[in-house]
Each structure stands twice: as structure tokens, then as C-alpha cells.
Amino acid sequence: MPRFSECKPPTIYELRELWRRYRGNGVVQRLILEIQHLRGFVREVEALRGVIQRCWNDETGSKLVALECLRTELQAEFFRAGVVSDAPKSRPLPAFTPPSRYDLRALAQHYSDDESIQTLIQEIDHARAFVLRVEALRLVIERCWRAETDCDLAALIDLRVRLETEKERAGVIVSAEPAQREQHGLTARIALDFDGLPERGSPGAGEA
């Protein structure tokens, strides 16, 4: 199999060019639609994160490391793919069957000498791995919310449902073991003063 350079995320303009180049090729067009779908998913997660962040701030007055990690992950996704978080909602995508991981594996072998298609496949793999990272952070955030309050949060429920739907539609399977392991300091709360800096001697200060 030819060695290609490290996957550079295709921009919306490059996706449109590939759509025209492979017009009539339903396989390639499904890959492009899946990428657009997953980028829309990132925007949805960011909208829910903003709601969860505001509710957490109102309820606790402190900063949650897991929420900061989620914000950083989302910002990195927006930057790498050129996604605009507050862009107006685009037109709904046409109905299509999302490629399974088995489809992607077969396509990678069949189009082994086509760099454009390999890039699309790698981008989908990256985006689906991102879904799993968001799920791991959601579990931590939900546990912290329940530890601090005695009520459910609609935005957290919406995020859980959205992630479950995303994993089911693409056949993404989450390994139980990694999801149970939390990084050190991930659940730490950082008390903030009016300047937005950790208070000296406060619990969790310096753990971000």
C-alpha cells in the first residue's frame, strides 16, 4: 500500500471539489456526507457544553477540569477542521447509510492507491475516535454533577442521548475498561476568585 503523508483534514471547499470529482460514485459521496454529519455533531456538542458550563458555574461557582478538557477538545476540533462553532445551521444532509468500520476497512483496501479517499477514511476514523473521547468526558462530568446536586440536568441528558445515537448509527463500540479510568485531576474542582485565577491555598488549585 502506498505511503501517504499525515492526514490533513479536508476543508469544506476540498470536500465540495471531491464531491464534483467523484460525482456518481455513491461510495465516496457517503464518506463526504459522513464527514459533514460528524462536523455538525461537533457543533451540537459545543452548544450543549455551553449550557452545561453555565449550569455548573451557577450551581457550584467553581471550575470543573473535565469540562475544561471538553472545551479544549472541541476547540481543537474546530481549529483543525476549520469548523465554525456559531455558524448558522446548514441545510439538512440527504438521507444516507453511514459507513460502518467494516466498510471503511474494505474501502481503505480497495482504494489503497487513492490518496483523496484515504484522507476521507482517516478523517472519519478521527471523528469517531473524538466521539469516544467526548463520551469518556461526559461520564466524568455527569458523576461530578450528581455528586454536587440532587437533580438531573437536561443538557447532560441530551448529550448522553446524542452520543448514544451517534455510537449506534455508526456501530461504534466503547470499551468498558478505558471509560472507567479517569485521568488524575479530571474530576478536580478549581475554586476561582473574581480575577478568574485559582485562589491560593484553595482545594484543587494548580491541578488544571
Backbone bond lengths (Angstrom), bond angles and torsions (degrees), N, CA, C in turn:
res aa  C-N    CA-C-N  psi(-1)  N-CA   C-N-CA  omega(-1)  CA-C   N-CA-C  phi
1 M - - - 1.464 - - 1.529 109.40 -
2 P 1.328 118.40 134.05 1.461 120.65 -179.16 1.522 111.03 -61.38
3 R 1.342 116.01 148.88 1.461 120.92 176.87 1.530 108.86 -92.13
4 F 1.309 116.52 120.69 1.448 120.78 179.28 1.523 109.06 -104.12
5 S 1.328 115.02 159.69 1.455 119.42 178.00 1.523 109.90 -66.99
6 E 1.336 116.94 165.46 1.455 121.23 -179.64 1.521 110.27 -56.12
7 C 1.320 115.06 138.55 1.465 121.02 -175.00 1.524 111.43 -58.40
8 K 1.309 115.48 122.01 1.454 121.34 173.23 1.523 107.04 -103.71
9 P 1.329 118.39 123.54 1.464 119.69 -175.09 1.526 111.46 -58.42
10 P 1.323 117.32 129.99 1.468 119.48 179.46 1.521 111.28 -70.40
11 T 1.323 115.61 136.94 1.460 120.10 176.84 1.522 109.20 -77.35
12 I 1.327 115.99 170.04 1.461 120.09 178.63 1.521 110.72 -61.41
13 Y 1.337 116.70 -32.57 1.469 119.96 179.80 1.524 110.68 -71.24
14 E 1.325 116.43 -37.71 1.463 119.83 177.04 1.525 110.99 -68.40
15 L 1.325 116.81 -36.71 1.462 119.53 177.01 1.527 111.08 -63.99
16 R 1.334 115.89 -40.01 1.471 119.06 178.21 1.520 111.25 -64.98
17 E 1.333 116.51 -38.25 1.461 120.33 178.19 1.523 110.95 -65.73
18 L 1.338 116.49 -41.38 1.463 119.95 177.91 1.527 111.04 -65.87
19 W 1.326 116.28 -36.03 1.460 119.81 177.99 1.533 110.15 -60.90
20 R 1.338 115.84 -42.15 1.462 119.64 178.68 1.530 110.96 -69.63
21 R 1.340 116.32 -41.24 1.461 120.46 -177.21 1.521 111.43 -64.14
22 Y 1.322 116.15 -38.03 1.461 120.27 -177.30 1.526 111.58 -105.32
23 R 1.323 115.75 30.38 1.464 119.64 -179.48 1.534 109.71 -56.55
24 G 1.314 115.94 131.34 1.458 120.29 -178.54 1.517 113.47 92.44
25 N 1.334 116.99 -12.58 1.461 120.78 177.22 1.528 107.91 -92.64
26 G 1.336 115.47 96.73 1.457 120.20 -175.28 1.517 113.57 -61.78
27 V 1.325 116.84 -30.49 1.458 120.66 -178.92 1.523 110.29 -64.25
28 V 1.327 116.03 -50.52 1.461 120.39 -178.30 1.523 110.31 -66.18
29 Q 1.316 117.15 -39.62 1.459 119.60 -179.55 1.523 111.62 -64.94
30 R 1.336 117.57 -32.48 1.468 120.46 174.79 1.522 110.34 -63.84
31 L 1.330 117.23 -39.81 1.468 120.20 178.54 1.522 110.99 -62.46
32 I 1.320 116.04 -42.86 1.465 120.36 -179.13 1.530 110.65 -66.17
33 L 1.324 116.40 -42.56 1.463 119.72 178.45 1.531 110.91 -63.38
34 E 1.341 116.89 -37.29 1.463 119.55 179.38 1.530 111.06 -65.22
35 I 1.316 116.81 -39.58 1.467 120.12 177.86 1.530 110.09 -62.59
36 Q 1.323 116.93 -44.77 1.460 120.27 178.60 1.520 111.69 -63.66
37 H 1.319 115.90 -38.97 1.461 119.95 177.19 1.530 110.69 -61.44
38 L 1.324 116.52 -46.66 1.461 120.78 -177.44 1.526 111.78 -66.58
39 R 1.320 117.33 -33.42 1.468 119.40 177.11 1.532 110.81 -70.45
40 G 1.322 116.00 -33.55 1.463 118.84 173.31 1.524 111.27 -65.84
41 F 1.335 115.73 -35.54 1.463 121.05 176.79 1.532 110.84 -60.60
42 V 1.326 117.14 -40.12 1.472 121.27 179.45 1.526 109.63 -61.22
43 R 1.317 117.48 -42.05 1.474 120.52 178.46 1.525 111.17 -63.83
44 E 1.339 116.81 -38.48 1.460 120.40 178.67 1.526 110.85 -64.52
45 V 1.325 116.28 -42.00 1.462 120.32 179.22 1.525 110.46 -63.22
46 E 1.313 116.92 -40.49 1.464 120.46 179.64 1.529 110.76 -63.02
47 A 1.329 117.43 -40.04 1.461 120.54 178.59 1.531 110.37 -62.92
48 L 1.328 117.11 -42.78 1.458 120.99 178.93 1.531 110.91 -68.62
49 R 1.333 116.51 -37.74 1.468 119.90 178.69 1.531 110.43 -60.33
50 G 1.337 116.31 -41.39 1.450 119.68 179.69 1.520 111.96 -60.23
51 V 1.334 116.61 -40.43 1.470 120.79 178.46 1.525 110.12 -66.59
52 I 1.334 116.49 -46.15 1.469 120.78 -179.61 1.531 110.34 -61.10
53 Q 1.332 115.73 -41.40 1.472 120.23 -179.96 1.528 110.92 -61.11
54 R 1.328 116.94 -45.84 1.468 120.25 -179.69 1.531 111.27 -63.31
55 C 1.334 116.13 -41.46 1.465 119.71 179.77 1.526 110.98 -66.18
56 W 1.333 116.02 -40.57 1.465 119.22 178.51 1.531 110.56 -63.11
57 N 1.325 116.24 -44.70 1.468 119.97 179.46 1.527 111.24 -60.91
58 D 1.347 116.25 -43.96 1.466 120.25 -179.33 1.523 111.50 -65.43
59 E 1.332 115.78 -36.06 1.464 120.04 -174.71 1.522 112.68 -80.55
60 T 1.336 117.12 -38.64 1.465 119.94 -171.87 1.531 114.16 -115.07
61 G 1.324 117.35 -24.65 1.462 120.22 -176.91 1.509 113.08 67.80
62 S 1.326 117.03 17.97 1.466 120.90 -179.29 1.523 109.99 -131.23
63 K 1.306 115.06 177.21 1.465 121.60 -175.34 1.525 109.18 -109.49
64 L 1.336 116.92 133.90 1.464 121.73 -179.58 1.522 109.21 -105.20
65 V 1.326 115.99 125.47 1.464 120.59 -176.02 1.521 111.57 -60.57
66 A 1.344 117.02 -40.13 1.467 119.73 -179.08 1.524 111.77 -61.54
67 L 1.336 116.62 -36.88 1.462 120.05 177.00 1.525 111.11 -68.13
68 E 1.333 115.97 -38.08 1.461 119.78 176.70 1.533 110.52 -64.89
69 C 1.326 116.40 -38.73 1.471 120.19 177.40 1.530 110.34 -62.82
70 L 1.334 116.09 -41.93 1.462 119.77 179.31 1.525 110.45 -64.02
71 R 1.338 116.62 -42.63 1.466 119.79 178.77 1.526 110.70 -60.86
72 T 1.326 116.13 -42.76 1.466 120.49 -179.67 1.526 111.19 -64.72
73 E 1.330 116.02 -42.31 1.472 120.26 178.50 1.525 110.61 -60.43
74 L 1.327 116.13 -43.83 1.463 120.16 -179.09 1.519 111.42 -66.59
75 Q 1.316 116.86 -42.47 1.464 119.70 178.05 1.521 111.10 -60.46
76 A 1.332 116.21 -40.32 1.462 120.07 179.03 1.528 110.78 -63.33
77 E 1.337 116.74 -38.74 1.459 120.46 178.55 1.523 110.97 -66.03
78 F 1.329 116.34 -43.45 1.465 119.54 178.88 1.529 110.47 -60.73
79 F 1.324 115.97 -42.05 1.454 120.64 -176.70 1.524 111.71 -68.49
80 R 1.334 117.03 -47.25 1.465 119.78 -174.03 1.528 111.98 -67.52
81 A 1.323 117.73 -33.35 1.461 120.41 -175.85 1.519 113.15 -103.90
82 G 1.342 116.68 -0.43 1.457 119.32 -179.54 1.510 113.32 67.22
83 V 1.338 115.81 29.79 1.465 120.40 179.67 1.526 108.98 -83.22
84 V 1.319 116.77 138.19 1.464 121.56 178.10 1.520 107.46 -98.32
85 S 1.341 116.08 118.38 1.460 119.94 -173.00 1.520 113.11 -66.51
86 D 1.354 116.96 -34.98 1.462 119.64 -176.51 1.526 111.90 -105.40
87 A 1.337 115.96 24.77 1.465 119.34 178.46 1.525 109.86 -67.24
88 P 1.335 117.60 146.69 1.465 119.09 177.10 1.527 110.26 -60.85
89 K 1.312 115.16 149.70 1.461 119.92 -177.29 1.523 110.19 -60.00
90 S 1.327 115.04 127.04 1.461 119.80 -178.14 1.524 110.21 -80.09
91 R 1.320 114.74 171.06 1.460 119.60 178.75 1.521 110.10 -61.63
92 P 1.337 117.51 145.58 1.468 119.34 177.92 1.529 110.46 -59.28
93 L 1.317 115.93 144.59 1.455 120.27 178.04 1.521 109.37 -75.62
94 P 1.324 117.20 149.97 1.477 118.99 175.50 1.520 109.93 -64.26
95 A 1.315 116.56 154.62 1.460 120.58 179.76 1.531 109.79 -63.14
96 F 1.314 116.28 136.04 1.456 120.68 177.53 1.510 108.99 -156.24
97 T 1.329 115.76 159.36 1.460 121.38 178.02 1.515 108.73 -91.41
98 P 1.334 118.15 119.78 1.462 118.85 -178.93 1.522 111.20 -65.78
99 P 1.327 117.68 140.19 1.462 119.70 178.52 1.524 110.63 -69.27
100 S 1.328 116.17 132.33 1.459 119.92 177.12 1.527 109.29 -78.43
101 R 1.320 116.53 172.77 1.469 119.33 178.28 1.520 110.88 -65.73
102 Y 1.348 116.08 -27.11 1.463 119.39 176.28 1.530 110.26 -71.76
103 D 1.336 116.24 -39.29 1.471 120.28 175.44 1.527 110.14 -58.99
104 L 1.329 116.09 -45.79 1.460 119.94 -177.28 1.526 110.72 -63.33
105 R 1.320 116.36 -40.04 1.465 120.08 -179.74 1.533 110.04 -63.91
106 A 1.343 116.11 -43.87 1.462 119.88 -179.98 1.523 111.40 -66.89
107 L 1.330 116.86 -39.75 1.462 120.57 179.58 1.527 110.91 -66.26
108 A 1.332 117.02 -38.94 1.461 120.27 179.20 1.527 110.81 -61.04
109 Q 1.326 116.90 -35.83 1.465 120.54 178.35 1.524 111.40 -76.05
110 H 1.339 115.74 -41.13 1.466 119.61 -176.87 1.524 112.01 -68.35
111 Y 1.345 116.33 -38.77 1.466 121.37 -179.69 1.527 110.46 -105.35
112 S 1.325 116.59 42.00 1.464 120.80 -174.08 1.527 113.38 -62.89
113 D 1.341 117.39 -22.45 1.467 120.05 -178.14 1.527 112.51 -103.66
114 D 1.331 117.64 10.11 1.467 121.46 -178.67 1.526 108.74 -109.42
115 E 1.328 117.04 103.90 1.460 121.18 -175.85 1.519 112.35 -63.70
116 S 1.329 117.57 -36.24 1.465 120.41 -178.48 1.525 111.10 -62.50
117 I 1.322 116.42 -45.42 1.460 119.79 -178.80 1.522 110.49 -70.72
118 Q 1.322 116.95 -36.65 1.467 119.43 176.13 1.534 110.61 -60.92
119 T 1.324 116.82 -38.01 1.464 121.05 178.16 1.524 111.07 -63.70
120 L 1.333 117.03 -42.40 1.463 120.66 178.19 1.522 111.05 -61.50
121 I 1.324 116.25 -43.32 1.462 120.80 -179.27 1.533 110.49 -64.34
122 Q 1.326 116.49 -44.09 1.463 120.19 179.21 1.525 111.48 -63.41
123 E 1.329 116.58 -36.41 1.465 120.02 179.76 1.525 110.81 -66.12
124 I 1.319 116.89 -39.41 1.469 120.46 177.55 1.523 110.24 -66.22
125 D 1.329 116.66 -43.27 1.471 119.93 177.37 1.528 110.81 -58.40
126 H 1.330 115.67 -42.77 1.470 120.16 179.34 1.525 110.59 -62.51
127 A 1.325 116.47 -45.87 1.466 120.68 -176.25 1.529 110.93 -65.40
128 R 1.322 117.05 -37.28 1.468 119.10 -179.96 1.529 111.39 -72.34
129 A 1.323 116.53 -32.20 1.468 119.19 173.44 1.526 109.76 -65.22
130 F 1.323 116.60 -34.87 1.465 121.15 177.16 1.525 110.56 -62.84
131 V 1.325 117.14 -38.93 1.460 121.32 177.75 1.530 110.17 -56.85
132 L 1.321 116.60 -42.22 1.457 120.46 -179.44 1.534 111.35 -68.70
133 R 1.321 117.20 -35.89 1.467 119.72 177.41 1.530 110.58 -65.51
134 V 1.323 116.02 -39.81 1.466 120.01 177.60 1.523 109.86 -63.91
135 E 1.327 117.00 -40.57 1.465 120.46 179.88 1.527 111.03 -62.22
136 A 1.324 117.55 -42.20 1.464 120.82 179.35 1.531 110.61 -62.22
137 L 1.336 116.98 -41.41 1.460 120.64 178.79 1.530 111.32 -69.54
138 R 1.316 116.57 -36.61 1.467 119.75 178.34 1.525 110.99 -60.68
139 L 1.325 117.29 -41.14 1.460 120.75 179.36 1.535 110.93 -58.83
140 V 1.321 115.80 -42.90 1.468 120.02 179.52 1.526 110.26 -66.10
141 I 1.324 116.52 -47.18 1.469 120.57 -178.45 1.521 110.63 -60.73
142 E 1.335 116.70 -41.56 1.467 120.41 -179.29 1.529 111.12 -64.76
143 R 1.331 116.97 -42.21 1.461 119.88 178.65 1.533 111.02 -63.21
144 C 1.323 116.34 -40.82 1.470 119.86 179.17 1.524 110.79 -66.63
145 W 1.330 116.72 -40.13 1.464 119.84 179.45 1.527 110.17 -62.54
146 R 1.327 116.54 -44.45 1.461 120.25 -179.57 1.529 111.17 -66.15
147 A 1.328 116.89 -32.95 1.464 120.24 178.45 1.531 111.43 -68.70
148 E 1.341 116.63 -27.82 1.462 121.14 -176.32 1.519 113.41 -94.99
149 T 1.312 117.14 -24.22 1.466 120.38 -175.57 1.527 109.68 -131.67
150 D 1.312 115.59 168.48 1.467 120.99 176.32 1.522 110.80 -114.09
151 C 1.325 116.28 25.95 1.464 119.95 -178.77 1.521 110.11 -135.59
152 D 1.319 114.70 160.84 1.458 120.26 176.02 1.526 109.24 -83.66
153 L 1.317 115.51 158.92 1.460 121.39 176.98 1.520 108.19 -118.83
154 A 1.325 116.38 120.16 1.459 120.79 -174.24 1.522 111.80 -57.70
155 A 1.333 117.56 -39.53 1.467 120.33 -178.06 1.527 111.19 -65.68
156 L 1.337 117.52 -35.49 1.462 120.40 177.16 1.521 110.98 -69.82
157 I 1.324 116.64 -37.34 1.468 120.40 175.77 1.516 109.99 -64.32
158 D 1.339 116.48 -43.99 1.469 120.66 178.42 1.526 110.67 -60.64
159 L 1.331 116.84 -40.72 1.461 120.21 179.90 1.520 110.64 -65.59
160 R 1.329 117.24 -41.53 1.463 120.07 178.75 1.525 110.98 -62.42
161 V 1.327 116.87 -46.13 1.464 121.11 179.75 1.520 110.56 -62.62
162 R 1.336 115.63 -42.08 1.474 119.59 -178.89 1.527 110.92 -63.77
163 L 1.321 116.63 -40.28 1.469 120.68 179.05 1.527 111.04 -68.80
164 E 1.330 117.01 -40.83 1.461 120.11 178.20 1.524 110.96 -61.77
165 T 1.327 115.98 -41.96 1.461 120.70 178.05 1.523 110.93 -62.40
166 E 1.325 115.54 -43.07 1.462 120.54 -178.00 1.522 111.35 -64.82
167 K 1.332 116.17 -42.89 1.459 119.59 -179.94 1.530 111.08 -66.90
168 E 1.325 116.20 -38.71 1.463 120.18 -178.11 1.525 111.62 -68.76
169 R 1.329 117.28 -42.41 1.464 119.94 -175.57 1.523 112.32 -65.53
170 A 1.325 116.46 -29.04 1.453 119.94 -177.52 1.524 112.50 -104.49
171 G 1.332 116.97 0.18 1.454 119.73 -179.14 1.515 112.63 69.00
172 V 1.343 116.49 29.74 1.465 120.16 179.35 1.519 108.49 -79.17
173 I 1.322 116.16 129.00 1.456 121.46 -179.57 1.520 108.56 -110.03
174 V 1.325 115.91 129.01 1.457 120.83 179.73 1.517 109.22 -95.40
175 S 1.311 117.15 126.53 1.456 121.24 174.34 1.510 108.65 -70.37
176 A 1.337 117.46 131.57 1.455 121.02 -176.56 1.525 111.64 -67.69
177 E 1.327 117.06 -32.80 1.466 119.73 -173.60 1.522 113.18 -65.10
178 P 1.349 119.56 -54.22 1.473 118.11 -178.60 1.517 112.87 -61.18
179 A 1.327 117.52 -33.08 1.455 120.79 -176.39 1.529 111.53 -66.05
180 Q 1.330 117.02 -25.69 1.455 119.98 -178.06 1.528 112.44 -84.54
181 R 1.319 116.43 -15.12 1.453 120.43 -177.33 1.526 110.36 -94.22
182 E 1.302 116.09 123.80 1.458 119.96 -179.64 1.514 109.35 -106.92
183 Q 1.318 116.38 139.38 1.451 120.76 177.20 1.527 109.41 -65.77
184 H 1.304 115.65 149.73 1.463 120.40 -179.97 1.522 110.44 -59.01
185 G 1.313 115.09 128.89 1.454 119.32 177.11 1.512 114.55 85.63
186 L 1.330 117.56 -0.97 1.461 119.49 -174.99 1.523 111.77 -66.71
187 T 1.342 116.33 -31.84 1.461 119.12 -178.18 1.521 111.94 -95.03
188 A 1.337 116.85 2.37 1.466 119.85 -176.73 1.528 110.94 -65.27
189 R 1.341 114.85 141.71 1.464 120.16 173.34 1.511 107.85 -101.83
190 I 1.312 116.46 136.35 1.458 121.40 -179.07 1.515 108.12 -110.84
191 A 1.328 116.52 110.55 1.467 120.26 178.29 1.522 108.93 -70.17
192 L 1.334 116.90 133.46 1.462 121.25 -176.61 1.522 110.82 -113.97
193 D 1.340 115.37 142.56 1.457 118.59 172.65 1.528 108.63 -92.06
194 F 1.339 117.51 -174.45 1.462 120.07 -174.55 1.516 112.79 -66.80
195 D 1.341 118.33 -18.63 1.463 121.16 178.17 1.522 112.05 -85.86
196 G 1.340 116.65 -3.16 1.454 119.62 -179.60 1.508 113.36 80.58
197 L 1.344 118.11 14.66 1.455 121.98 179.69 1.523 109.68 -110.88
198 P 1.348 117.51 149.99 1.467 118.78 178.85 1.524 111.08 -58.82
199 E 1.320 115.94 135.30 1.452 120.42 177.17 1.527 109.67 -71.96
200 R 1.294 116.63 139.07 1.457 119.79 179.35 1.528 110.66 -62.99
201 G 1.329 113.26 131.84 1.457 118.08 177.74 1.510 114.38 78.69
202 S 1.352 117.25 3.76 1.459 119.05 179.83 1.514 109.49 -81.02
203 P 1.343 117.98 150.79 1.464 120.90 179.32 1.518 110.37 -60.98
204 G 1.312 117.28 133.45 1.455 121.57 176.87 1.502 113.77 85.34
205 A 1.336 120.09 -4.67 1.447 121.00 -179.05 1.503 109.89 -64.32
206 G 1.307 115.49 133.37 1.460 121.26 178.60 1.505 114.40 85.19
207 E 1.359 118.13 3.69 1.461 119.87 -179.43 1.513 112.68 -93.90
208 A 1.322 119.06 -2.57 1.457 120.78 -176.32 1.493 109.88 -64.71
